[in-house]
Amino acid sequence: MNTDVRPAELFHNPIRAHDVPDPDVIALDEGGYALVASSFDRRPGLPLWWSEDLVSWEPAGFAGGWQPLVQPSGGVWAPSIRQHDGRLFITWGDPDRGIYVVDAPALAGPWSEPRLIIAGAGLIDPCPFWDEDGSAWIVHGWARSRAGFANRLSLVAVDPRLTSASAGSRTLVDGDQIDGCSVLEGPKLYRRGEHYWVFAPAGGVETGWQYAFRATSLDGPWEHRVVLQQGSTETNGPHQGAWVAGVDGEEWFLHFQHTPHHGRILHLQPLAWTADDWPLIGAAVTGGAPEPVSDWPRPARRPAAHRPERTLDWHGRDADPREIVEEWDADGRIRIAPGGSLGRPLPVGTTLVEVTLVDGDGFLAIAGQQTREVHATGPAVMAVRIDGERARMLVDGDPVGEEFAVRAPQWTGIEYAIGSDGPGAALFRVSP
């Protein structure tokens, strides 16, 4: 008996227990993985992460995309990231303007200025696809609030550099023709062997499920199966996922779970294939139901010769963080210019947020449907204590003001923020 054999190290879901809305992931040609997520009204838009194992993610900057909102519920929705011909491309939908693209030679950039490739209200959740014959396409969904209809996936021909689109689009999958299908959205288009594949969620973020569609031609006909749903688990509405090939034959499916306070938190599922070429996700990989797993053996590493430099993982709203952060380091020191502020999602399970104001006049805020702040002059320790939907601000351990309710806004989770509100910069020390 070999007593040196150790069980594989497990990872536990969620792999990122804070708001990572509408994630998409790819395996990079140069090694490692890249992840992008929705940013809505956050600046500078399109947050990026990098990983060697799909579980531990490091912030890798932003690809941009922010514009002033047309409507409060607008902004940068549901991006997709792809690598083609040695270049990275990110597409996303602004529900009030249309489908945009940025591109770059590497994850670290420089990223191009956003270009509008398909104009129109209600176009959302775009994903680019390059076929073996050299043709290029964008598949996307529709927002009922802008277009007047939804539950439909459409396909548009584009040029291979994603600079222009052909006139018009055609329906790829009509959810109204599928029994029980509603709110079909978030498509990701792939090819595997003889089949084209569309992975797309339906049913809404809180209670939905994940479809896989397949066809031997983009003209259809499309077969479909439900390949992931909540089932007997506590992981509701497994939604808006991305299929990615790992190393050593491993395959994975990354998706979010909607939570009432913390937004859309990130999960990772194993993926395998049946003999008749249908995906098995989550517990179905080992013969169970198609439902999420809570833990699983950790993916094999996919190392890269050069890993991207770790970047600041705070975002702005009134200003771009790159314009207001005077200095920062990986140990958590951040100097914010006068009048500037930075935000961060609140992780699941957080009961205390504590920051040290080293110098200057600054504030700590907790933001959801309403924002509450506490102000101080450094040196001081500012904190917010959270108990469910109730919170209380503190300075140097002493309560300030009354207890208040804190609830998440429409599209994102609860956040906390720090900022400078004096005539000079404010220096903070925060957890990295």
KERO-243618 format. One line per field, with one value per residue (C-alpha): residue number from 1; residue in three letters; x, y, z. Coordinates in Angstrom, 2 decimals, always signed. Layout:
! residues N
num: NUM_...
residu: ALA_...
xx: X_...
yy: Y_...
zz: Z_...
END
This chain:
! residues 432
num: 1_2_3_4_5_6_7_8_9_10_11_12_13_14_15_16_17_18_19_20_21_22_23_24_25_26_27_28_29_30_31_32_33_34_35_36_37_38_39_40_41_42_43_44_45_46_47_48_49_50_51_52_53_54_55_56_57_58_59_60_61_62_63_64_65_66_67_68_69_70_71_72_73_74_75_76_77_78_79_80_81_82_83_84_85_86_87_88_89_90_91_92_93_94_95_96_97_98_99_100_101_102_103_104_105_106_107_108_109_110_111_112_113_114_115_116_117_118_119_120_121_122_123_124_125_126_127_128_129_130_131_132_133_134_135_136_137_138_139_140_141_142_143_144_145_146_147_148_149_150_151_152_153_154_155_156_157_158_159_160_161_162_163_164_165_166_167_168_169_170_171_172_173_174_175_176_177_178_179_180_181_182_183_184_185_186_187_188_189_190_191_192_193_194_195_196_197_198_199_200_201_202_203_204_205_206_207_208_209_210_211_212_213_214_215_216_217_218_219_220_221_222_223_224_225_226_227_228_229_230_231_232_233_234_235_236_237_238_239_240_241_242_243_244_245_246_247_248_249_250_251_252_253_254_255_256_257_258_259_260_261_262_263_264_265_266_267_268_269_270_271_272_273_274_275_276_277_278_279_280_281_282_283_284_285_286_287_288_289_290_291_292_293_294_295_296_297_298_299_300_301_302_303_304_305_306_307_308_309_310_311_312_313_314_315_316_317_318_319_320_321_322_323_324_325_326_327_328_329_330_331_332_333_334_335_336_337_338_339_340_341_342_343_344_345_346_347_348_349_350_351_352_353_354_355_356_357_358_359_360_361_362_363_364_365_366_367_368_369_370_371_372_373_374_375_376_377_378_379_380_381_382_383_384_385_386_387_388_389_390_391_392_393_394_395_396_397_398_399_400_401_402_403_404_405_406_407_408_409_410_411_412_413_414_415_416_417_418_419_420_421_422_423_424_425_426_427_428_429_430_431_432
residu: MET_ASN_THR_ASP_VAL_ARG_PRO_ALA_GLU_LEU_PHE_HIS_ASN_PRO_ILE_ARG_ALA_HIS_ASP_VAL_PRO_ASP_PRO_ASP_VAL_ILE_ALA_LEU_ASP_GLU_GLY_GLY_TYR_ALA_LEU_VAL_ALA_SER_SER_PHE_ASP_ARG_ARG_PRO_GLY_LEU_PRO_LEU_TRP_TRP_SER_GLU_ASP_LEU_VAL_SER_TRP_GLU_PRO_ALA_GLY_PHE_ALA_GLY_GLY_TRP_GLN_PRO_LEU_VAL_GLN_PRO_SER_GLY_GLY_VAL_TRP_ALA_PRO_SER_ILE_ARG_GLN_HIS_ASP_GLY_ARG_LEU_PHE_ILE_THR_TRP_GLY_ASP_PRO_ASP_ARG_GLY_ILE_TYR_VAL_VAL_ASP_ALA_PRO_ALA_LEU_ALA_GLY_PRO_TRP_SER_GLU_PRO_ARG_LEU_ILE_ILE_ALA_GLY_ALA_GLY_LEU_ILE_ASP_PRO_CYS_PRO_PHE_TRP_ASP_GLU_ASP_GLY_SER_ALA_TRP_ILE_VAL_HIS_GLY_TRP_ALA_ARG_SER_ARG_ALA_GLY_PHE_ALA_ASN_ARG_LEU_SER_LEU_VAL_ALA_VAL_ASP_PRO_ARG_LEU_THR_SER_ALA_SER_ALA_GLY_SER_ARG_THR_LEU_VAL_ASP_GLY_ASP_GLN_ILE_ASP_GLY_CYS_SER_VAL_LEU_GLU_GLY_PRO_LYS_LEU_TYR_ARG_ARG_GLY_GLU_HIS_TYR_TRP_VAL_PHE_ALA_PRO_ALA_GLY_GLY_VAL_GLU_THR_GLY_TRP_GLN_TYR_ALA_PHE_ARG_ALA_THR_SER_LEU_ASP_GLY_PRO_TRP_GLU_HIS_ARG_VAL_VAL_LEU_GLN_GLN_GLY_SER_THR_GLU_THR_ASN_GLY_PRO_HIS_GLN_GLY_ALA_TRP_VAL_ALA_GLY_VAL_ASP_GLY_GLU_GLU_TRP_PHE_LEU_HIS_PHE_GLN_HIS_THR_PRO_HIS_HIS_GLY_ARG_ILE_LEU_HIS_LEU_GLN_PRO_LEU_ALA_TRP_THR_ALA_ASP_ASP_TRP_PRO_LEU_ILE_GLY_ALA_ALA_VAL_THR_GLY_GLY_ALA_PRO_GLU_PRO_VAL_SER_ASP_TRP_PRO_ARG_PRO_ALA_ARG_ARG_PRO_ALA_ALA_HIS_ARG_PRO_GLU_ARG_THR_LEU_ASP_TRP_HIS_GLY_ARG_ASP_ALA_ASP_PRO_ARG_GLU_ILE_VAL_GLU_GLU_TRP_ASP_ALA_ASP_GLY_ARG_ILE_ARG_ILE_ALA_PRO_GLY_GLY_SER_LEU_GLY_ARG_PRO_LEU_PRO_VAL_GLY_THR_THR_LEU_VAL_GLU_VAL_THR_LEU_VAL_ASP_GLY_ASP_GLY_PHE_LEU_ALA_ILE_ALA_GLY_GLN_GLN_THR_ARG_GLU_VAL_HIS_ALA_THR_GLY_PRO_ALA_VAL_MET_ALA_VAL_ARG_ILE_ASP_GLY_GLU_ARG_ALA_ARG_MET_LEU_VAL_ASP_GLY_ASP_PRO_VAL_GLY_GLU_GLU_PHE_ALA_VAL_ARG_ALA_PRO_GLN_TRP_THR_GLY_ILE_GLU_TYR_ALA_ILE_GLY_SER_ASP_GLY_PRO_GLY_ALA_ALA_LEU_PHE_ARG_VAL_SER_PRO
xx: +0.00_+1.36_+0.94_+2.50_-0.55_-2.50_-6.03_-6.31_-6.63_-10.21_-11.50_-14.74_-17.52_-17.99_-14.45_-14.92_-17.51_-18.16_-19.86_-18.42_-21.39_-21.86_-18.39_-16.65_-13.35_-10.85_-7.63_-4.92_-2.61_+0.39_-0.73_-3.05_-6.68_-8.38_-11.68_-13.87_-17.14_-19.88_-19.16_-22.46_-21.73_-18.40_-15.27_-13.14_-15.19_-14.56_-12.57_-10.05_-8.54_-5.83_-5.34_-3.23_-5.80_-9.31_-9.70_-7.23_-7.69_-5.55_-6.78_-5.23_-6.59_-9.50_-10.27_-12.41_-15.80_-17.35_-19.69_-22.19_-25.44_-28.44_-30.68_-29.77_-29.97_-27.63_-23.89_-21.52_-23.49_-22.31_-18.98_-17.32_-13.56_-11.90_-8.41_-8.07_-5.07_-2.81_-5.11_-7.63_-11.16_-13.89_-17.46_-20.29_-23.74_-24.84_-28.62_-29.24_-26.61_-25.63_-22.72_-19.17_-15.69_-12.22_-9.07_-5.48_-2.27_-2.26_-4.35_-2.25_-3.15_-3.00_-6.71_-8.19_-10.84_-14.36_-15.95_-19.65_-19.96_-23.76_-26.00_-29.43_-31.40_-31.85_-28.88_-27.14_-24.82_-22.75_-20.19_-17.84_-17.06_-14.60_-15.43_-13.02_-13.84_-12.62_-16.08_-16.81_-20.03_-21.54_-24.36_-26.36_-29.53_-32.20_-33.37_-37.14_-36.96_-35.41_-36.29_-39.86_-39.11_-36.65_-36.17_-34.35_-30.76_-29.67_-26.66_-24.91_-22.06_-19.04_-15.57_-12.76_-11.26_-14.63_-14.76_-18.04_-21.18_-23.36_-26.83_-29.44_-29.38_-31.14_-32.67_-30.43_-32.65_-36.21_-36.93_-40.64_-40.58_-39.14_-41.55_-40.91_-38.19_-38.17_-35.57_-33.14_-29.98_-26.21_-25.16_-21.62_-20.90_-18.28_-17.41_-16.44_-15.96_-18.91_-21.17_-21.65_-22.55_-24.41_-24.34_-27.06_-28.96_-32.72_-35.34_-33.82_-30.83_-32.54_-34.28_-32.94_-30.99_-28.40_-29.09_-26.74_-27.81_-26.11_-26.32_-24.14_-24.73_-25.27_-28.50_-29.75_-31.81_-30.77_-31.21_-31.19_-30.85_-30.86_-27.32_-27.22_-29.91_-30.24_-31.76_-31.37_-28.54_-28.49_-26.88_-29.86_-30.10_-26.72_-26.37_-24.40_-21.59_-18.50_-17.05_-13.26_-10.76_-8.11_-4.99_-4.56_-8.00_-9.85_-12.82_-14.72_-17.78_-17.65_-20.90_-22.45_-25.00_-27.28_-27.35_-29.69_-26.97_-23.64_-24.50_-23.39_-20.76_-18.48_-18.66_-16.65_-18.01_-16.36_-17.50_-17.32_-18.99_-21.33_-20.64_-23.29_-21.67_-23.64_-22.03_-22.27_-21.77_-21.35_-22.52_-23.61_-19.92_-19.94_-23.44_-25.46_-28.05_-27.05_-26.63_-23.72_-21.07_-19.90_-16.32_-14.17_-10.51_-8.61_-7.82_-4.32_-2.22_-1.80_+1.36_+2.52_+6.07_+5.05_+2.19_+0.46_+1.34_-1.16_-3.20_-5.42_-8.75_-10.84_-13.17_-14.52_-17.85_-17.38_-13.82_-11.45_-9.24_-6.19_-6.89_-7.34_-4.98_-1.70_+0.05_-0.73_+1.07_+0.24_+0.32_-2.83_-1.61_-3.69_-3.33_-6.44_-6.42_-8.74_-12.38_-11.72_-13.33_-12.89_-15.31_-15.08_-17.70_-18.58_-17.70_-20.19_-19.93_-18.40_-19.48_-16.87_-15.18_-12.28_-9.88_-7.19_-7.06_-3.35_-3.36_-5.70_-9.47_-11.34_-14.49_-15.70_-19.03_-21.30_-23.37_-26.46_-29.87_-28.76_-25.29_-24.12_-20.77_-18.55_-15.90_-12.69_-9.31_-6.33_-4.97_-8.21_-9.75_-13.07_-15.37_-18.83_-20.27_-22.82_-25.46_-27.64_-29.44_-28.50_-25.27_-23.57_-20.66_-17.76_-14.68_-11.90_-14.33_-17.05_-20.47_-21.32_-24.94_-27.86_-28.10_-29.39_-30.63_-28.36_-29.75_-28.23_-29.07_-30.70_-27.75_-24.82_-24.06_-23.46_-20.16_-17.91_-15.92_-13.14_-12.41_-10.81_-13.03_-10.46_-8.24_-5.44_-4.99_-6.04_-3.76_-5.48_-4.30_-6.74_-6.70_-5.02
yy: +0.00_+3.41_+5.65_+8.65_+9.24_+12.26_+13.24_+16.01_+19.52_+20.74_+24.18_+25.46_+27.44_+30.31_+30.87_+34.65_+35.56_+39.10_+40.77_+39.53_+40.14_+38.24_+36.67_+35.38_+33.51_+32.21_+30.22_+32.56_+31.43_+32.49_+30.60_+31.33_+32.46_+35.83_+36.87_+39.90_+41.02_+43.64_+47.05_+48.95_+52.52_+51.74_+53.40_+52.86_+49.78_+46.14_+44.84_+42.13_+39.28_+36.71_+33.19_+30.10_+27.68_+29.23_+29.44_+32.06_+35.30_+38.45_+41.86_+42.68_+46.14_+47.46_+47.47_+50.64_+51.15_+53.58_+56.26_+58.56_+56.68_+57.27_+55.57_+54.66_+50.92_+51.12_+51.06_+48.20_+44.93_+41.32_+41.39_+38.51_+38.13_+36.22_+35.85_+35.73_+36.00_+37.08_+39.81_+40.07_+41.34_+42.28_+42.95_+44.22_+45.68_+49.12_+48.60_+52.23_+52.52_+49.18_+46.73_+47.93_+46.46_+47.08_+45.16_+44.88_+42.94_+41.55_+41.53_+44.36_+46.46_+49.01_+48.66_+50.55_+53.18_+51.66_+51.48_+51.01_+48.10_+47.58_+50.51_+50.05_+49.99_+46.71_+44.81_+43.04_+40.18_+39.97_+37.24_+37.19_+34.00_+33.25_+30.21_+27.84_+29.32_+32.78_+34.28_+36.19_+36.65_+38.21_+36.46_+38.57_+38.79_+41.44_+43.59_+43.80_+47.13_+48.76_+46.57_+45.68_+41.96_+39.42_+35.65_+35.61_+35.13_+36.82_+36.47_+39.23_+38.86_+41.08_+41.53_+39.51_+42.59_+43.48_+46.94_+46.74_+44.63_+43.63_+45.13_+43.29_+40.17_+36.86_+34.92_+32.12_+30.69_+31.82_+31.04_+31.53_+28.33_+26.31_+24.97_+26.63_+28.94_+32.55_+35.32_+33.53_+35.68_+35.73_+33.51_+32.20_+30.69_+27.95_+25.12_+21.60_+18.95_+18.85_+20.91_+24.60_+25.25_+28.03_+28.05_+30.41_+30.96_+31.44_+31.92_+35.03_+35.53_+34.50_+31.29_+30.39_+27.56_+26.94_+25.62_+24.09_+24.35_+22.49_+22.35_+21.23_+24.57_+28.11_+27.94_+25.22_+23.33_+23.68_+20.95_+21.90_+20.51_+21.98_+21.26_+23.06_+24.08_+24.63_+21.23_+20.25_+22.73_+26.22_+27.65_+29.39_+30.36_+29.15_+31.77_+33.44_+30.95_+30.28_+26.96_+26.76_+23.99_+23.50_+21.33_+17.55_+17.08_+19.02_+21.18_+23.69_+25.88_+29.20_+30.98_+33.33_+32.94_+35.86_+36.85_+39.45_+41.52_+40.76_+40.72_+37.98_+35.74_+33.43_+29.62_+27.00_+23.63_+20.61_+19.76_+16.53_+15.12_+12.21_+9.61_+11.26_+14.71_+16.59_+18.47_+17.24_+19.99_+19.92_+16.80_+15.29_+14.65_+11.77_+10.52_+12.90_+15.50_+18.52_+20.77_+22.74_+21.19_+22.91_+21.61_+19.71_+18.80_+21.91_+22.44_+21.73_+24.87_+26.43_+28.46_+31.38_+32.58_+36.14_+36.87_+40.26_+42.80_+42.89_+46.10_+48.20_+46.40_+49.44_+51.25_+54.77_+56.32_+60.07_+59.77_+57.20_+55.73_+56.31_+60.03_+60.22_+57.64_+59.40_+56.28_+52.75_+49.50_+45.82_+46.13_+48.25_+51.87_+54.15_+57.93_+59.54_+63.01_+65.70_+65.03_+61.50_+58.24_+54.52_+51.61_+47.86_+45.08_+43.77_+40.05_+37.48_+36.94_+40.34_+41.63_+44.37_+46.67_+48.54_+51.01_+53.17_+56.82_+57.49_+61.16_+63.82_+64.23_+61.20_+59.14_+55.55_+54.84_+51.83_+51.99_+50.14_+51.60_+54.40_+55.57_+56.26_+57.80_+58.42_+61.18_+61.65_+63.36_+61.04_+59.20_+57.31_+53.88_+54.03_+51.04_+49.82_+46.88_+44.83_+42.46_+41.18_+44.21_+46.47_+48.42_+50.91_+53.27_+53.61_+55.80_+54.47_+51.87_+54.34_+54.24_+57.25_+58.01_+55.61_+52.06_+51.98_+49.56_+48.54_+46.88_+46.16_+48.26_+46.81_+45.35_+45.17_+44.14_+46.29_+48.17_+50.09_+53.13_+55.37_+58.92_+62.27_+65.21_+67.76_+70.30_+67.76_+64.09_+61.39_+58.42_+55.14_+51.70_+48.96_+45.18_+44.23
zz: +0.00_-1.00_+2.04_+0.22_-1.96_-0.76_-1.74_-4.29_-2.86_-3.07_-3.98_-2.50_-4.13_-4.40_-5.63_-5.35_-2.75_-3.93_-6.88_-10.22_-12.53_-15.80_-15.97_-19.07_-19.11_-21.68_-21.65_-22.95_-25.74_-23.66_-20.54_-17.67_-17.88_-18.30_-16.73_-17.47_-15.85_-16.15_-14.67_-15.24_-14.06_-12.41_-13.80_-15.81_-16.76_-17.72_-14.73_-15.60_-13.59_-14.29_-12.91_-13.41_-11.99_-12.43_-8.64_-7.37_-9.33_-9.28_-10.49_-13.87_-14.61_-16.61_-20.33_-20.16_-21.72_-19.22_-20.58_-18.87_-18.30_-20.55_-17.97_-14.36_-15.16_-18.16_-18.70_-19.46_-19.54_-19.87_-21.75_-23.59_-24.00_-26.84_-28.30_-32.09_-34.36_-31.50_-30.19_-27.37_-28.04_-25.57_-26.67_-24.47_-24.74_-23.64_-23.62_-24.58_-27.34_-28.84_-28.97_-28.38_-28.86_-27.46_-28.34_-27.11_-27.78_-24.21_-21.06_-19.63_-22.69_-24.05_-24.78_-27.71_-27.36_-27.45_-30.89_-31.57_-33.96_-33.89_-32.95_-31.44_-28.19_-26.38_-27.84_-24.95_-23.98_-27.21_-27.86_-30.89_-32.81_-35.62_-37.73_-39.45_-42.87_-41.78_-41.23_-38.02_-36.10_-33.01_-31.16_-28.71_-26.65_-26.18_-23.27_-23.15_-21.30_-24.39_-27.37_-26.38_-26.69_-25.30_-24.93_-28.27_-29.44_-32.67_-34.96_-36.93_-39.45_-38.73_-40.20_-38.56_-36.85_-35.33_-36.86_-38.79_-39.07_-41.99_-42.25_-40.26_-38.12_-37.97_-35.12_-33.97_-31.19_-30.41_-26.78_-27.32_-29.38_-26.47_-23.87_-20.51_-21.77_-20.56_-20.36_-22.68_-22.68_-22.13_-25.09_-25.55_-28.98_-29.53_-31.89_-30.83_-33.45_-35.82_-33.56_-32.96_-29.33_-27.59_-23.80_-22.58_-19.32_-19.02_-16.35_-14.73_-12.47_-9.22_-10.24_-13.69_-15.29_-18.00_-21.50_-24.03_-27.69_-30.51_-34.30_-37.18_-38.93_-37.72_-39.72_-37.35_-36.46_-32.81_-30.24_-26.58_-23.07_-19.58_-18.40_-15.02_-12.53_-8.79_-8.06_-4.42_-3.78_-2.26_-5.42_-6.99_-10.64_-11.93_-14.59_-17.39_-17.66_-19.74_-20.88_-20.81_-21.53_-18.87_-19.01_-18.95_-20.49_-17.78_-18.75_-16.66_-16.52_-14.67_-13.70_-11.16_-8.39_-7.58_-3.90_-2.39_-0.68_-2.33_-6.02_-8.39_-6.83_-8.79_-8.97_-10.87_-12.02_-13.62_-17.15_-19.16_-22.27_-22.90_-25.56_-27.73_-27.35_-24.71_-21.82_-18.25_-15.68_-11.91_-10.10_-13.44_-14.23_-11.72_-12.48_-10.32_-11.23_-13.40_-10.37_-8.88_-6.67_-3.50_-3.75_-6.22_-6.84_-7.75_-11.46_-12.70_-13.10_-16.53_-15.96_-18.05_-18.66_-17.74_-15.38_-15.58_-12.93_-10.09_-10.24_-7.99_-7.53_-6.56_-8.96_-9.20_-10.03_-10.23_-11.52_-12.96_-10.19_-12.37_-12.12_-8.35_-6.81_-6.12_-4.82_-3.76_-2.96_-2.60_+1.21_+1.16_+1.32_-0.91_-1.22_-2.74_-4.27_-2.84_-3.68_-4.95_-3.86_-4.56_-4.16_-3.64_-3.51_-0.05_+0.24_+1.51_+5.25_+6.01_+9.42_+9.84_+7.33_+8.91_+7.32_+8.83_+7.85_+8.28_+7.35_+5.99_+6.01_+4.72_+4.86_+4.81_+3.13_+2.83_-0.35_-1.55_-2.27_+0.06_+1.08_+4.63_+5.50_+8.47_+8.37_+10.32_+10.38_+10.52_+12.28_+12.91_+12.46_+10.62_+10.44_+9.62_+11.53_+9.55_+10.89_+8.08_+6.63_+9.55_+9.92_+12.23_+11.61_+14.08_+14.56_+16.81_+18.10_+19.12_+17.40_+15.24_+14.36_+14.41_+13.15_+9.56_+6.91_+4.02_+0.91_-2.48_-5.56_-8.68_-10.57_-8.16_-4.61_-1.55_-1.69_+0.65_-0.36_+0.89_-0.14_+0.57_+1.53_+2.71_+0.98_+0.64_-0.16_+2.27_+2.99_+3.90_+4.91_+3.93_+3.64_+0.33
END
